[in-house]
Amino acid sequence: MTFKARKRLAIAVLVIGLPLYIVVAITLVGLIERPPILVELAIYVGLGFLWMLPLRRLFLGVARPDPEAENDTAE
């Protein structure tokens, strides 16, 4: 996958996928009886980290400058 494609996909995941994940997470947690506040906080923090794990490789290096652009200017 090219650097530009990875960058665009990462933006799409953050703009579209993350809000959808938040809605699903809140809906699923709302289905169970409300736990104590610290347990509920731990659930939300855990879910906050859980969405990143499968997408970790997508986001690695996206904030860096385009390595392909550096190769084009060197020639």
N, C-alpha and C positions, 0 to 999 in steps of 0.2 A: 504494500500500500504506500502510495507516495505521501510525502510530508504534508502537502496541501490537503489531500483527502483525509488524513488522520486528523488534521486540525479542524476541518469542517465537520467531521463526524463527532469529534469531541465537543464542539460547540452545539451540535444538534442534540447530543446526549444531555448536555447541561440545560439547554433551553426547553426541550420537549420531554426527554426521558425522566429527568430528575423531578419535575413537578408531578408527573404521572406516578412515579414511585412514591412520592410524599402522600398523594391522595390515597393510594392503595394501602400504604403503611398505616395511615390514620384510620382508614376504614376497618382494617383488620384488627387493630388494637381496640377500636370502638366496639367490636363484636364481643369482646370478653368483658367480664365484670371489672370495674375500675379497681386496679391494684393500689396499694399505698404509693404515695407521690414519689418516693425514691426508687421504687421498683419500676414505676412508669417512666421515670427519667432514664433509668438504665436501659429499658426497652428501646426508647427513642434514640439514645446514644448508640446502642448496638445496631439498630437499623440504619442509623446515619453512617456508620462505618461499613455496614454490610453491602450497600450498593456500590461502594468503591472497589471492592475486592475483584469482581470479574472484569472491571474496566480499567484496572491499574495499568496494564500494558498500553492501553490506548492513550492515556494521559501522560505517560512518561515521555519527556522530551518535547512536549508540545509548546512549552513556554520558551524554549531555546530558539535562536535564529535558525532559519531554514538551511540545513546542511547542503542541500542541492544547489541553492543560490550561491553559496561560497565556491562550489566547484565550477559553476558557470563563469564567474568573474575571474577565476584564476587562469583560465585558458586564453 
